Amino acid sequence: MPFVRPYVRSDGTPVRGHSRWAPGARREMTIFAAFGLAVLAIGNASTTTEADSTPPEPPVTYPILFEHSTNSAPKTAVPRSTVSYPVKFDMPALQRAAPTPSVSYPIDLSALAGER
C-alpha cells in the first residue's frame, strides 16, 4: 500500500498525505478476508448434540496430595560448591578492527600532474 506524501495541486489546493491501495489489491483483500471468515466459520462449527453438551468428569481430583515417604534426603536442599578451586574460562583475545580506507575508488595521480 503506497503512501502519497502531502503536496499542492496546480490550482493551489493543498493535499494531505494519505495511503492508496495498489490496483487490484482491494479485490484480492476482499477475497482473502472472505476465505478467512469461511475457514473460521467452518472451524468453529459445533458438532455436539444435546446429550453430549455436558462436560466429562475429570479423571483426577485436585489438589494432588503426595504421600510422605521416608527417604534419607533432607527436606530443604542446601546448595554446595562442587569444586574447591577457581574455574578459569577461556576468553577470546580482543582483535583490533581493520582500518577502513577513506577513498573507495582508485585515484590516478599522474592524470592530475599532467595538467600543470
C-alpha positions in Angstrom: 0.0 0.0 0.0 1.9 3.1 -1.2 1.9 6.3 0.8 1.4 9.6 -1.0 3.2 12.5 0.6 1.4 15.8 1.1 1.6 18.1 -2.0 -0.1 21.1 -3.5 -2.1 20.8 -6.7 -1.5 23.0 -9.7 -4.6 25.1 -8.8 -3.2 25.7 -5.3 -5.3 23.2 -3.3 -3.2 21.5 -0.6 -3.5 17.7 -0.4 -2.7 15.9 2.9 -0.6 12.8 2.9 -2.5 9.5 2.5 -2.2 5.9 1.6 -3.6 4.4 -1.5 -4.4 0.8 -2.4 -2.5 -0.6 -5.4 -4.6 -1.5 -8.4 -6.4 -4.8 -7.8 -5.4 -5.0 -4.1 -8.8 -4.2 -2.7 -10.4 -7.1 -4.6 -7.7 -9.5 -3.5 -8.0 -8.4 0.1 -11.8 -8.9 -0.1 -11.3 -12.5 -1.4 -8.7 -13.2 1.3 -11.0 -11.9 4.0 -14.0 -13.9 2.8 -11.8 -17.1 2.7 -10.6 -16.4 6.2 -14.1 -15.9 7.5 -15.3 -19.1 5.9 -12.4 -21.1 7.5 -13.3 -19.6 10.9 -17.0 -20.4 10.4 -16.3 -24.0 9.4 -13.7 -24.5 12.1 -15.9 -23.2 14.9 -19.0 -25.2 13.8 -20.5 -27.1 16.7 -20.8 -30.9 16.1 -22.2 -31.9 19.5 -25.8 -32.9 20.3 -27.9 -32.1 23.3 -26.8 -35.3 25.1 -23.1 -34.6 24.5 -23.2 -31.0 25.8 -22.4 -31.9 29.4 -18.6 -31.8 30.1 -16.9 -35.1 31.0 -15.8 -35.7 34.6 -12.1 -35.0 35.2 -10.1 -38.2 35.8 -8.2 -36.7 38.8 -9.2 -34.7 41.8 -7.3 -31.5 42.7 -5.3 -30.6 44.7 -3.0 -33.6 44.3 -1.6 -34.8 47.6 1.6 -36.9 47.7 2.2 -39.4 50.5 5.2 -38.6 52.6 7.9 -41.1 52.1 10.7 -41.8 54.5 13.9 -41.2 52.5 17.3 -40.1 53.6 17.3 -36.8 51.6 16.7 -33.7 53.7 13.5 -31.7 53.1 15.4 -28.5 52.4 18.3 -28.8 50.0 21.4 -26.7 50.8 23.4 -25.6 47.7 27.0 -26.6 48.0 30.0 -25.9 45.8 31.1 -28.8 43.6 34.7 -27.7 43.2 37.2 -26.2 45.6 39.4 -24.4 43.1 38.6 -21.4 40.9 37.4 -22.3 37.4 39.0 -20.2 34.6 37.1 -19.8 31.4 38.9 -19.1 28.1 38.4 -15.6 26.9 39.0 -14.8 23.2 41.7 -12.3 22.5 40.4 -8.9 21.5 41.1 -8.2 17.9 41.5 -4.7 16.6 39.3 -3.6 13.8 41.0 -3.3 10.4 41.1 0.4 9.3 38.7 1.2 6.5 40.0 3.2 3.6 38.6 6.7 3.3 38.7 6.6 -0.5 36.7 3.9 -2.2 37.9 4.4 -5.8 41.5 4.5 -7.3 43.0 7.9 -7.8 45.2 8.4 -10.8 47.8 10.9 -9.6 49.5 11.0 -13.0 46.4 12.4 -14.6 46.4 15.3 -12.0 50.0 16.1 -12.5 49.8 16.3 -16.3 47.6 19.4 -16.3 50.3 21.7 -14.8 
